[in-house]
Amino acid sequence: MTEVSRQRDAERDWLGSTTTRRPTFAEAEVLDRQGTPSCHAWEAPSGRVPPHLSAAAALRLWQAGACAMCSAIRGRLLVDHCHRSGLIRGLLCTNCNTAEAFSDAPSFAAYRDRPPAAMLQMAEQYGSPWDGFGAPSA
């Protein structure tokens, strides 16, 4: 068995069936009105993230193309991060990533308080120290 095969098996074991039974876009709109981001309705994988995965790679696998806020599957997802700490939070569609920067809606506040990266128990800096991000703030 090759190393790549071992890594893929570890990823499948870690994910299990967590990428199924997710809210649809319409169901996510109802959650949003209730102040809940879509990702809070997703089943989180049990166990530790396989060590060969970065936070962004683990999020890409777990989110399976779905925006963490609205569950839309529109193609490219952007890596959302906290501009104060520099920590990666989750993957958002362009619309939600733009709205997140300006919205204080309860669903965005809940997303910031418990983003997908925290749900996976991961803390990873976005970019590099040369991008102006230092050590994560407390």
N, C-alpha and C positions, 0 to 999 in steps of 0.2 A: 504494500500500500504506500502510495507516495505521500509526501508531506501535505501537498495540496488536498488530497483526498481526506487525510486525517483532519485537516482544518475545516473542510466543508462538513464532515460528519459532526465535528464539535459544534459548528454553527447550527446545524439542523437539530441536534440534541438540545442545545441551549434555547432555541426558538420554540421548539415543540409546535403547538397549534396556536401560538399567541398572535399570529398575523391573520387569523380568521375571525369571523363574527365581529367585525368592526362596525361602528355606526356609519350609515350612508351619509352623504352630503346633507340630505334633507333632515336626517336625525341629528346631525351635528349642529344644524341651525337651531333646533329645539334646545339642545344642550347649551349652546351659546346664549340663548335668551335666559337660561337658568343660571348663567354665570360659570359654566363648566366648559373647559376646552375639550375637544374630541379625545385627545390622548388620555385624559383621565378616565375614560370609559374603556380603554384598551387593557387587555390582560398583559401584565408585564412578565417577561420570562423569569423563571425561577433559577436560582443559582447565579454564579458569577459569569460575567461576560468572558468568552474565550480570550486568553491573554494575547493572541495574535491580532486582535481587533482594536483599532483606535476607537475613540468615542464616535467620531463621524461615521466610521464604517459600521459600527454596531447599530447606530441609529438608522443608517440606510437599510440594513437588513430588517430590523424590527419594524420600522415605519412602512416598509414595503411599498414605497412610492406615495404614501398618504401624508397629507399635511397634518401636522400635530394639532392645529387649531380647528380646521374645517373638514378634515377627512377627504378633501378633494384630491383626486389623482389627475393632475394636469400636466404631467411631464416633470420638468426640472424643479427640484426643491432646493431652497437656499439654506445654508448653514446659519441659523440664528444664534447670536451670542450676546452676552451682557457686555455693554460698552464700558462699564465701570471695572468689572473684574476680568473681562476677557474670556470668561468661561463659555464654552459651547453649551447651548440650552437644548436645541432640537432642530428639526428640519421643517421649514415652512414654505408654502407656496408664495409666489411673488406678492399676491394681494395681501395675505396675512402678514408677511414679513414687513411690508410697507405700513400696514395698519398698526402693527405691534409697536412701532416706534412712536406713534402719536396717540395711542388709545389708552385710556385708563378704565376701560370697561371691565367689569368683574371677571369675565372669562380670560382676558389677557392678564389681569392681576394674578389669577389662579395659575395660569400657565407660567408666569415668571416665578411664582412661589414654589411650584413643583413642576419643573420642565421635564421633558422626556429623558434628558441625560441624568437628572437626579433620580428618576424612576428606575433607571438602569444602574444607579449607584456609580456613576462615572463623573469625573471632573477632569476636563482637558481644556487647555488653553486654545483659543482660536488664533491662528497665525503664529507669530513668533515674537520674542522680546524686541525684535527690530521694528515690529508693528506698533510699538508703544505700550504693549501690555506687560506689566510686571507680574509679580506674584499675586495670586488671587487674594482679594480682600476678604476680611472676615465678615 
